């Protein structure tokens, strides 16, 4: 009988999470160790597997001694991992639950580059709320937890959404509710 085995260790997942949040930036081993509060040696050991799997790029310059570490955006599987990390951040930060409580009966859809795992450090999080008119919602707590600006667009119904925007929204991830075609 085959048993599911985790592909990455806890520390490797933490490194991936850190690099997903800070996508587009590169760090050296010591900087990552300081942020994650582990030893540089532990980070070095984890980097070997992440490099072997093609998740990270290690850039070594002749002018700089420490290696620079960044997500390998040339690897398509990184976008799948990033998409999972982004969705995990929406749930673990409490944002999804907060929206469910504040907007009962609405269809809530995460869309745009963040939902596809193609976001950068400067990207925002786009959320469409259908079936509920504008409501005052304070998202500052969640913006600081996820380290992204959150933009919520309210719509009365799907019928009143521009065709191109509707297509983008429907290619997103439904957090709550359903879509009738």
C-alpha positions as CSV (number, residue, x, y, z in Angstrom):
1,X,0.0,0.0,0.0
2,X,1.3,3.4,-1.0
3,X,1.3,6.1,1.7
4,X,1.4,9.8,0.9
5,X,4.8,11.3,1.9
6,X,5.4,15.0,2.2
7,X,7.6,16.2,-0.6
8,X,9.2,19.0,1.4
9,X,10.2,19.3,5.1
10,X,8.7,21.9,7.4
11,X,11.7,24.2,6.9
12,X,11.6,23.8,3.1
13,X,7.9,24.8,3.2
14,X,8.7,27.8,5.3
15,X,11.4,28.9,2.8
16,X,9.0,28.4,-0.1
17,X,6.4,30.5,1.8
18,X,8.9,33.2,2.5
19,X,10.0,33.4,-1.1
20,X,6.4,33.3,-2.3
21,X,5.5,36.3,-0.2
22,X,8.6,38.1,-1.4
23,X,8.5,36.9,-5.0
24,X,10.8,38.9,-7.3
25,X,13.4,39.5,-4.5
26,X,16.5,37.5,-3.8
27,X,18.1,36.8,-0.5
28,X,21.2,35.2,0.9
29,X,21.2,32.2,3.2
30,X,21.8,34.2,6.3
31,X,19.0,36.6,5.6
32,X,16.5,33.7,5.2
33,X,17.8,32.1,8.4
34,X,17.3,35.4,10.4
35,X,13.7,35.8,9.2
36,X,12.8,32.2,9.8
37,X,14.8,32.1,13.1
38,X,16.8,29.0,12.2
39,X,20.5,28.4,11.7
40,X,22.1,29.2,8.3
41,X,23.3,25.6,8.2
42,X,19.7,24.3,8.5
43,X,18.8,26.7,5.6
44,X,21.8,25.5,3.5
45,X,20.7,21.8,4.0
46,X,17.1,22.7,2.9
47,X,18.3,24.6,-0.1
48,X,19.8,21.5,-1.6
49,X,16.5,19.7,-2.1
50,X,14.7,22.9,-3.2
51,X,17.3,23.4,-5.9
52,X,17.2,19.8,-6.9
53,X,13.4,20.1,-7.3
54,X,13.8,23.2,-9.4
55,X,11.8,25.4,-6.9
56,X,14.6,27.9,-6.3
57,X,17.4,29.5,-8.2
58,X,20.8,30.0,-6.6
59,X,22.6,32.9,-8.2
60,X,26.3,33.2,-7.5
61,X,28.1,36.3,-8.8
62,X,31.9,36.7,-9.0
63,X,31.6,40.0,-7.1
64,X,29.4,38.7,-4.2
65,X,30.4,35.8,-2.1
66,X,27.0,34.7,-0.7
67,X,24.6,33.0,-3.1
68,X,21.4,34.9,-3.8
69,X,18.3,32.7,-3.5
70,X,15.0,33.4,-5.3
71,X,12.0,31.5,-6.6
72,X,12.6,29.8,-10.0
73,X,9.8,31.4,-12.0
74,X,11.0,29.5,-15.1
75,X,9.6,26.3,-13.5
76,X,5.8,25.9,-14.2
77,X,5.3,23.9,-11.0
78,X,6.4,26.9,-9.0
79,X,3.2,28.7,-10.1
80,X,1.1,25.8,-8.8
81,X,3.0,25.8,-5.4
82,X,2.6,29.6,-5.3
83,X,-1.1,29.4,-6.0
84,X,-1.5,27.0,-3.1
85,X,0.6,29.2,-0.8
86,X,-1.5,32.2,-1.8
87,X,-4.8,30.4,-1.1
88,X,-3.4,29.1,2.2
89,X,-2.5,32.7,3.2
90,X,-6.1,33.9,2.5
91,X,-7.5,31.1,4.8
92,X,-4.8,31.1,7.5
93,X,-4.8,34.9,7.9
94,X,-8.5,34.7,8.7
95,X,-9.5,36.8,5.7
96,X,-11.8,34.2,4.2
97,X,-13.7,33.6,7.5
98,X,-14.0,37.4,8.0
99,X,-15.5,37.9,4.6
100,X,-17.9,35.0,5.1
101,X,-19.1,36.5,8.4
102,X,-19.4,40.1,7.0
103,X,-21.0,39.2,3.7
104,X,-23.4,36.3,4.3
105,X,-25.2,34.9,1.2
106,X,-22.7,36.4,-1.2
107,X,-20.5,34.6,-3.8
108,X,-16.9,35.5,-3.0
109,X,-14.3,34.9,-5.7
110,X,-10.5,35.4,-5.5
111,X,-9.4,36.4,-9.0
112,X,-6.5,38.0,-10.8
113,X,-2.8,37.4,-10.7
114,X,-2.9,36.4,-7.0
115,X,-5.3,33.6,-7.6
116,X,-3.2,32.3,-10.5
117,X,0.1,32.4,-8.6
118,X,1.5,35.0,-11.0
119,X,1.6,37.8,-8.5
120,X,4.7,39.9,-7.6
121,X,5.7,41.7,-4.4
122,X,3.8,44.8,-5.7
123,X,0.6,42.9,-6.7
124,X,-2.7,43.3,-4.9
125,X,-5.3,40.8,-4.1
126,X,-8.5,41.1,-6.1
127,X,-11.7,39.8,-4.6
128,X,-15.2,39.9,-6.3
129,X,-18.3,39.9,-4.1
130,X,-21.5,39.1,-6.0
131,X,-24.9,39.5,-4.5
132,X,-24.1,42.1,-2.0
133,X,-23.8,45.8,-2.4
134,X,-20.9,47.8,-1.1
135,X,-20.4,47.3,2.6
136,X,-17.8,49.1,4.7
137,X,-15.1,46.5,5.5
138,X,-11.8,47.1,7.3
139,X,-9.1,44.9,5.8
140,X,-6.0,46.5,7.3
141,X,-5.4,43.6,9.7
142,X,-5.4,41.1,6.8
143,X,-3.4,43.3,4.5
144,X,-0.6,43.4,7.1
145,X,-0.8,39.6,7.6
146,X,-0.7,38.7,3.9
147,X,1.6,41.6,3.0
148,X,-0.6,42.7,0.1
149,X,-3.2,45.4,-0.6
150,X,-6.7,43.9,-0.8
151,X,-9.2,45.3,-3.3
152,X,-12.8,44.2,-3.0
153,X,-15.2,44.8,-5.9
154,X,-18.9,44.6,-5.1
155,X,-21.5,43.6,-7.7
156,X,-25.3,43.2,-7.4
157,X,-25.3,40.3,-9.9
158,X,-23.2,38.6,-12.6
159,X,-25.4,40.1,-15.3
160,X,-24.1,43.6,-14.5
161,X,-20.4,42.8,-14.8
162,X,-18.4,43.8,-17.9
163,X,-17.8,40.7,-20.2
164,X,-13.9,40.8,-19.9
165,X,-14.0,41.4,-16.1
166,X,-16.6,38.6,-15.7
167,X,-14.3,36.2,-17.6
168,X,-11.4,37.1,-15.3
169,X,-13.5,36.7,-12.2
170,X,-14.9,33.3,-13.4
171,X,-11.3,32.1,-14.0
172,X,-10.6,32.8,-10.3
173,X,-11.1,30.7,-7.2
174,X,-14.6,30.6,-5.6
175,X,-14.1,31.0,-1.8
176,X,-17.8,30.8,-1.0
177,X,-21.0,30.5,-3.0
178,X,-21.6,29.4,-6.5
179,X,-22.0,30.6,-10.0
180,X,-25.0,29.8,-12.2
181,X,-24.4,29.8,-16.0
